[in-house]
Amino acid sequence: MLNGKRKSVKGFTAWFAESAVYGVRAVPIELIDANTYNPNHVAPPEMKLLYQSIKSDTYTMPIVCYQKGNGRYEIVDGYHRYTTMLNHKDIYEREHGVLPVSVIEKPIEDRMASTIRHNRARGSHDVNLMVNIVKELTESGMSDAWIIKNIGMDADELLRLKQISGLASLFQDKEFSKAWE
């Protein structure tokens, strides 16, 4: 038995999974906010390529957002597709100022983890921003095991990010060897 819903679209009836992408919404860009925790940076040549791609092929992937209680949306993934519309009047006008948005409903730590998973699946991200995310997740009570599982990193990488932070508070609940005594 398939999980999902049976829907009819233009005379075609099929099962649709529960994936957020099946409910893409057209959202005015003025209602969308960037998040403060995205560790992904795109170099200028790749941003030009993204603009050219959107100009030539249109938006082929929705922006992934969380809908906040005030009716606004916060980006989980797709910041650079969002800024392409903000920075290019031709794209804004062609798209009538709306972006395709796929909505996920998750608490902040899960949204942060989603952002990291999306970025890591595509390539590189900023180490300093990753340090800040690890710090914020740790301070919000997420265990090392939760961070490792949900961010998609191994224990050594998590340890290195905590060490880079230089914050002893990230190690406060850890037991260390007494070999030096």
N, C-alpha and C positions, 0 to 999 in steps of 0.2 A: 504494500500500500504506500502510495506517495504521500509525503507530508506536503501540505500546501493547500491551494485553493483551486477550484475549477472555475475558470473564467471564460467568457466569450468576448473575443476582440475581433470586430469587423467580420462576424460570421464564423470565425475560427474558434473552436472550443478546445481548451487544453488545460493541463495541470500546470500551475505555476508554483514554484517554490516560495518560501517565505523571505527570500533575499530582498534586501532593501532596494535593489536596482529595479525591481518590478513596479515600484511606486515612485518613479522619478517625477519631481515637481518642477514647474517653471517658477523660479523665485526671483523677484526684483533684486538686483545686486545691492541696492541701497539697504536691504534688510539682512545682508550677510556681513559678518564680522570675521576677521582673521583671528586665529587662536594665538596665545602667547607662548606656546611650547613647541612649535615646529622646528626641528633641528635640521631641516633640509634646505640647502642653498643650491641655486641653479646659476651657472656661469652665464655671462652675457651672450656668448654664441648660442648656447642651448635655449636661452629665452627667445632669441631671434627665431630659432628653429621652431619653438613652440608657437610663437605668433604666426609663422608661416603655415604651420600645420593647421591651426585653428582657422586661419584665413582661407586656406585651400580646402580643408576637409570638414570644416565646421567643428562644433563640440561633439566628439565621439564618445567621451566618457563624462559622466556626471561628477559634480563636486560632491564630496561626502560631507554632510553636516549633521550637527545636533541641533534640534530646535529648542531654544531657550524658552523659559516661562513667559517672557515678554513678547513672544511672537517673532523675535529675531532668530537668526541662524548663526551658529559658530562653525567654522571650517574644521573638519577633522583631517581631510585629505583633499587636495586640489587647489591649494593656495596660489600656485603659479598660473593655473588656468583662470582663476579669479582675477589676479593682477593683470593678466593679459587683457581682459575686458576693461579693467579700470584704466589701463594705460593706452588703449588703442580705440579711438573714437569710431573707427570704421567697424570694428567688431561689436562695440556697444550698440551702434545704430542698427547693424544687420540683425543682431539678436534682440532688438527692442529692449535692451537693458535687463534682460532676464538670463539667468543661468540654470542649466539642468542640475537639480539637486536630488541626491539620494539621502534620505534621512535615517540615521541610526539613533536609537534611544539607549544611552549608556551613561553611567556616572563618570565623573571627570577622570578618574584614574584609568578606567577602561577606554575612554576616548583618547587619552594620551598614549596608551598602549596601541590603539588602532592606528594612530598617526605614525608611530614608530614602525609598526609592522608594514604599513603602506610604503614608507620611505625606504626601509631596509630591503624590501622586496624589489625595489627599483634601482637601488644603488647606494650612493654615498650620503652622508649626513654630517653635520657639524658636531665634533667631539665636545666642545664646550657646552653646547646646548643639551647634548645627551647627559653630561655631568649634572646640569641643572635639573633635568627631568628625573634622573635617578635620585637626586637630593630631595626633590619635591615628593616623589613617590615614597621614599623612605620616611620622610618626616610626616607623611599622611598616614603612616602605619602599615604600608605594604611590606610584606616580608621579602627577603632575598629570593625565596622560592617563587613567590608571586611575580616578582619583577622578571626573573629568568624565564618563566613560562610565558608570560604575557608580552614581553618585549622581544623575545626571540634571541636572547644572548646566552652565553654560557657563564658559569660561575667566575672564571678567570677574567672575562671582559667586565663583568659587574664589579669585581674587586678593583680592577684597574681604574674604572670610572670613579669609584669611591675614593681611591687613592689620589687621583688627579684633583679631586675637589679640595683636598687638604683639610676637610672638616672632620674633626675627631668625633663629632656627634653622629656621623653615619656609622660608626663602629661601636657605639655605646653599649649595645646589647650583645656583643660578641665576647666569647671566652677565648683567651689567647694562652699559648704555652707559657709555663712558668720556668722555662729552661734558663732564662737569664738570671734567675734568683740564686 
